[in-house]
Amino acid sequence: MKQNFHNLLRVPLLVLGMASLVVGTLAGIARLGWSVPPVGLSQIPHHGVLMVAAFFGTVIGLERAVAIAKGWAYSAPLLSGLGGISLMLGFDPQLGFGLILLGSVIFVAASVAVLKIQPAIHNWILLSGAIGLVVGNLLLLLGVHMQISVLWWMVYLVLTIAGERLELSRLAIRSDRKRQGLAVLSLLPWLGALIGIWRFSLGELIVAVGILAIALWLISYDIARRTVRQSGLPRFTAFCMLAGYGWLFVAALLLLLNNLSVMVVVRDTPLHALFLGFVFSMVLGHALIIFPAVTRLKIPYSPLFYIPLVFLHGTLLVRVTGGLSLQTKLYALGGLLNAVALVVFIAAMIYAIYRGARSRRS
């Protein structure tokens, strides 16, 4: 009975998260000067909160709840999703921030539960990423400058993905020294974000160096280097991973050079190289594995999924080029096309679900 109830929760919670993604994307487009519906305009100040703390807090929290199969763990994605809805409805932002913070605290508890079941290196890295989300959300609630919360959200997503990739590559990476090496490298972004609370520029510099090192580790040792030689879904996933690692490297390098004043770029350029190029490439790559597990909907692989992948990276290249050359119109055009790429991906997912349902009926 409990399991059936948990299954019923999954799709509504996913819808909550998707609402934050849609409105957060509209807010991002509005920040670039494009016309959007009023709900997007009103959420311009909360663009980052909706995209990272609310959307990913909900989706990754749901994934963790499904993994440990505990009812209380579902309150993490529920609170994160409701926090996003609260912001969209125009309630006091502190209410939304508070709900998101509570959701992330429960997410940490779920990560601890996973660690108790399997005290492996990758789960320690996942826990450190989850704690990064809590710190970023706490600083947001306390009214600390948004850029410091963003540093912690970077730590959260980079370490979460690094931990998950280490888990998936555990059969390929047999060396304890290599696994421990990733754990040591994961301390650098954490240390940088901590220092960044008091000395932002120095902290950002250390975060950039840490992320650069993690990107090189992933490029060198991730199992995607092998699976890219396969076919079908494994190859598609590997392409997503490797492209994402490339963007992670670029993001860290741009953050580093901009911090040292070696290069001047549009401020958000390295952030979107990371959050869009790296993180959403991971979303595309894992969507056909995670979404069926969470929703119980069959989503068959199709080569059509290469369309949103290529479109995302192509349009991000336009955006980054605009950011590097300080051409704000080109940067804004790239941002608009990034949003279109996300729509194309969602459309591809819906079409794949339809194809799967039709094939089952026939």
Rosetta blueprint (number, residue, H / E / L):
1 M L
2 K H
3 Q H
4 N H
5 F H
6 H H
7 N H
8 L H
9 L H
10 R H
11 V H
12 P H
13 L H
14 L H
15 V H
16 L H
17 G H
18 M H
19 A H
20 S H
21 L H
22 V H
23 V H
24 G H
25 T H
26 L H
27 A H
28 G H
29 I H
30 A H
31 R H
32 L L
33 G L
34 W L
35 S L
36 V L
37 P L
38 P H
39 V H
40 G H
41 L H
42 S H
43 Q L
44 I H
45 P H
46 H H
47 H H
48 G H
49 V H
50 L H
51 M H
52 V H
53 A H
54 A H
55 F H
56 F H
57 G H
58 T H
59 V H
60 I H
61 G H
62 L H
63 E H
64 R H
65 A H
66 V H
67 A H
68 I H
69 A L
70 K L
71 G H
72 W H
73 A H
74 Y H
75 S H
76 A H
77 P H
78 L H
79 L H
80 S H
81 G H
82 L H
83 G H
84 G H
85 I H
86 S H
87 L H
88 M H
89 L L
90 G L
91 F L
92 D L
93 P H
94 Q H
95 L H
96 G H
97 F H
98 G H
99 L H
100 I H
101 L H
102 L H
103 G H
104 S H
105 V H
106 I H
107 F H
108 V H
109 A H
110 A H
111 S H
112 V H
113 A H
114 V H
115 L H
116 K H
117 I H
118 Q L
119 P L
120 A L
121 I H
122 H H
123 N H
124 W H
125 I H
126 L H
127 L H
128 S H
129 G H
130 A H
131 I H
132 G H
133 L H
134 V H
135 V H
136 G H
137 N H
138 L H
139 L H
140 L H
141 L H
142 L L
143 G L
144 V L
145 H L
146 M H
147 Q H
148 I H
149 S H
150 V H
151 L H
152 W H
153 W H
154 M H
155 V H
156 Y H
157 L H
158 V H
159 L H
160 T H
161 I H
162 A H
163 G H
164 E H
165 R H
166 L H
167 E H
168 L H
169 S L
170 R L
171 L L
172 A L
173 I L
174 R L
175 S L
176 D H
177 R H
178 K H
179 R H
180 Q H
181 G H
182 L H
183 A H
184 V H
185 L H
186 S H
187 L H
188 L H
189 P H
190 W H
191 L H
192 G H
193 A H
194 L H
195 I H
196 G H
197 I L
198 W L
199 R L
200 F H
201 S H
202 L H
203 G H
204 E H
205 L H
206 I H
207 V H
208 A H
209 V H
210 G H
211 I H
212 L H
213 A H
214 I H
215 A H
216 L H
217 W H
218 L H
219 I H
220 S H
221 Y H
222 D L
223 I L
224 A H
225 R H
226 R H
227 T H
228 V L
229 R L
230 Q L
231 S L
232 G H
233 L H
234 P H
235 R H
236 F H
237 T H
238 A H
239 F H
240 C H
241 M H
242 L H
243 A H
244 G H
245 Y H
246 G H
247 W H
248 L H
249 F H
250 V H
251 A H
252 A H
253 L H
254 L H
255 L H
256 L H
257 L H
258 N H
259 N H
260 L L
261 S L
262 V L
263 M L
264 V L
265 V L
266 V L
267 R L
268 D L
269 T H
270 P H
271 L H
272 H H
273 A H
274 L H
275 F H
276 L H
277 G H
278 F H
279 V H
280 F H
281 S H
282 M H
283 V H
284 L H
285 G H
286 H H
287 A H
288 L H
289 I H
290 I H
291 F H
292 P H
293 A H
294 V H
295 T H
296 R L
297 L L
298 K L
299 I L
300 P L
301 Y L
302 S L
303 P H
304 L H
305 F H
306 Y H
307 I H
308 P H
309 L H
310 V H
311 F H
312 L H
313 H H
314 G H
315 T H
316 L H
317 L H
318 V H
319 R H
320 V H
321 T H
322 G H
323 G H
324 L H
325 S L
326 L L
327 Q L
328 T H
329 K H
330 L H
331 Y H
332 A H
333 L H
334 G H
335 G H
336 L H
337 L H
338 N H
339 A H
340 V H
341 A H
342 L H
343 V H
344 V H
345 F H
346 I H
347 A H
348 A H
349 M H
350 I H
351 Y H
352 A H
353 I H
354 Y H
355 R H
356 G H
357 A H
358 R H
359 S H
360 R H
361 R H
362 S L
